[in-house]
Structures are given as C-alpha cells and as structure tokens.
Amino acid sequence: MNWTSSSHAANCAHDDEHQTLPHPVTAKARNYRGGETPAHSHPRAQLIYAGSGVMRVETEVGCWVVPPVRGVWIPANTTHRVIMLGSVEMRTLYIRHDAAPNLPDTCCLLEVSPLLRALILALLDEPLAYDQSGRAGRIAELALLELHFLKIPALYLPMPGEARMHSLCQELVANPDSRETLETLAAQQAVSSRTLARQFQSETGMSFRQWRQQARLVEALGHLANGVPIARVAEKLGYHSASAFTAMFKRALGMEPRRYFAVEGGEN
C-alpha cells in the first residue's frame, strides 16, 4: 500500500468538528459491519477503542489487533488504516496535541481500564461541543488523567521500512499458514539465508522465527476474540494440531487461549 498518496485526501475527509473544536478531548462513536477505513491521518492524537468487536490497526511501521479490552494510541498526523474483523462498535477519543504532552510519541497498544471505558461512554453521552467548565469537562479531565496510568502490552508486530522486506512481511501476514523457511524465502529474494536473517533483526528487532510467531499471535488474537474455535485457529495458522498452537500461545503469553480471554474479560 502507498500510505503517503492516499493520506492527504482521506485526512481532509476526517477533518471535522472533532478535530477543530477547542476542547482538549472529543469523543466519537461509529459502528461498522466489517470493512475498513482508507489510509488517513488526523491533526489530533487518537485513542481507538472497540466497545465490541475486534479491529486491526495498521501503520507504516506495524500492526496491532485490538480486542474490546485494548485500545491503540495513534499520535497526531500518523497515517493509519483500520480493518474491522467483523462487526465493530468503534469508540474514539481525539486529543489536542498540548492536552497530553507526556503520552507516547509512537503508536502502541494500551490496556483500556474499566474506568477509562466508563469515561469514554460518559463523554459520548454529552454534546460534542460540551461545557468545559461543567460535568463533561470534568469527565474529559479524568479521561486524560487515566490515560497516563494505562499499561502498554508487549504484543506488537513491527514492519520493516525497507521496501522488499516490507513486501515480504506483508505476504507472510496475508498467509499466516505459510510453511516457507528462512532458506526458501532467502532464495526467493536472491540473498543468502544469513543475509536475510540479519535484515530481519536490523529491520524489526526480531529474528525471523520470533517475527513470524508474533505475526501468527497477532492474527490468532483477532480470530480468538471473535469466538473462532481454537482448533480452527490452529488450522488457519498452519499448526498441525490445536495442542501445538496452544503450547506456542502459552509460551508466548503465559497462559492458554481460553484463560487469556477469560482474564481479559474479567471473568473468574
């Protein structure tokens, strides 16, 4: 995808009152039944959160799967697109650049606390141009304060900046069940496996094996959060059995898939 060429026009389409009001924080709700947004950017920083459903957020440098307990922080003027993995209730906070100066200056996944979820919903119940000295203004202040206490999970898929490597990784993301080895991929790129291994490490900070496992985990989370059975997810990702996939998931995230989503959903 040519992120730059489509960004400007799409940004203009998104340049609405949520971006131009003087309020430090504005909230927006939009529901989708699948589909995706074009690549675009906003003049304000953005917290994208799903009230229900699962999204995948992609930028030039990485992608994140966003189940309902998570959100993605996107700094101002960062080109991104959002892919809906089924029906999604998207809830967004747009944040003026000077209202949250100490928040990350790069995209990252955030664990959205129950308090912040309640504050987002409460702000959505208020008028867009809310009274900054009234109840809505206090809600906005609390939301900004709560953002600073959110945890940043480690699960993230970095994408290479170099064009050929980026294309290769896009192919692997699109085909998570691929059994291509580092050696066969290197042959396709007309380089040695040692050279390709060095490129993966320098471009992504991960070995090829680590990166591919991370890509499969990101893909798996989207399916699992949408209720796809573990055996079917394992098949989609190229694992020989559900138990092999579950073992990989547990090694990477510290618990089995069923337990992971039970904990994230607040179940006992």
Disulfide bonds with the S-S distance in Angstrom:
none
